[in-house]
């Protein structure tokens, strides 16, 4: 089992590493790759085909015109999560290229790195029950942090 993060360019590496960091909390192999659907579509296909016979979830990280997410999804039966990096440059309007997909193409869009990682882990947990346990532990940790913050605020 693994999660493959495909970036449109190396400029997306910082965003992808945020996703990778959260995935590693669950002891899942993460592979980082760079390939642009616009510039090197055959390379994207090659990457997809390298992992298509494995238990894999793809996460795509591409800003601007996000053809990568739809292209990956259209060429694999595996789950694809689009996690485009936010750009102030276009006031976030470039997100529409991740949201509007043609019929038959359905990458999930998750905007934050932590949530994209957690979504991928939850998908894998359908086959790997040990991950479900780790997810519950992770959720309990988050709940305890909120309870601690509440106590701190309540008690001044």
N, C-alpha and C positions, 0 to 999 in steps of 0.2 A: 504494500500500500504506500502511496506517495501523493504528494501534491506538487504539481508542476506550475510554476509561475512563469508566464511568458510576457515579457515586456516588449513594447514597441520600439524602444531605444534605451540606451544606457542612461539617458536622462531620467528614466523611470525607476532607477535602481534604489534610490532612497525610500520611495513608497513601497516597493516590493520587499525591501528588507524589513519594513515595519510589519508586513504580513508574515514574513518568514519567522520573525522573532516570536510572534504569538503562536504560530503553528508548532514551533520547537518545544513549547511548553507541554505539548501532548506527545512528544517523542515520535513524531512522524517525519519521514524523510521529505525534504523539500529540495526541489531542483529549480534553479533560476536559469532562464534562457532569454535571449534577445533575438527577436525576428519581427520584422514589420510586414503586415499584410499588404501594405501598399507597395513597398519596395522590394521585398523578397518573399513573395507568397509561396514559392516552392520550398523555401527553407521552413516556413511555418508548417506546411504539410509534412515535411520530413520530421520535424519535432513531434507533431501530433502522432504520426505513425510509429515513432520510437516508443511511445507509451500507451498506445491504444489497446494493447493486449494485457495491460496491468490493471490493478485496482487503483484508479487514479481520478483525481479531480483537478481540472485545469482552472487556474486563476489568471485572468488577463489583466494587464496593467498598461493602459494606453490612453493618452490624453488626446486633445484636439479632435481630429476626426477618427473616432474609434472603430475602424474596420476590423481590427484584430479580434475583438470579442465575438462578433458575428461570424467571421471567417472560421475561427476555431470551432465554434459551436456547430456550424454547418458541415464540418468535416470530421466530427467525432460523435459517437453515441454516449460519450462520457459527460458528466456534469461540467458546466462551464460557469464560472462566476466572474463577472466583469467588475473590477474595482478601479475605476479610472481616477487618477490623481486630480484633485481639485486645482483649478487654475483661476487666480484672480484676474488674469489677463483678459478673459472674456466674460467676467462676472459670473462664471459658472455655467454659462449657456452652452458650452461645448458638451455638457452632460447629455444633451438630447441625442447625440450620435451613439450613446450607449443605451438609451432608453427605447428608441424607435428602431425596431428590427423588422425585416421582411418576414412574410409568413413562412413557417417551418423552421425558423431560427429563434432560439429562445435562451440566450445566456441570462442568468440571473444577474441583477445589478445590485451590488452592495457597496455603499460609498465609503465606508471607513475600513481601514486595514484590519483592525481587531475583529470587526464583525465579519469581514470576508474570511478571515482565518477560521473563526468559530463556525461559520456556515459550512466551510469545506470539511472541517472535522466532524460536524454533525452528519453530513452526508456519508462519510466513511463509517460512522458509528452504526449505520444501518446493517453493515456487514461485520463489523468488528465491535462486539459488545463491550470489550474492555475500554474502548473510547467513550462509550456512553457513561461509564463510571467516572472517567477523568473529567468529562464535561460537567457532571453533577458536582464533583469536587471543586471545579473552577467556578461554577455558579455559586456554590456555598461560600467560597472565599470572597467573591464580589459582594454577596449579601452581608457577610460579616463586616466588611469594610464600610458599607453603608450604615450598619447598626452602630459601629464605632464612631463614625462621623456624626450621627444623630446624637449620641451621648455627649460628644465633645461640644456640639453646638448647644444642646439643651442645658449642659452644666456650665456653660460659659467658659 
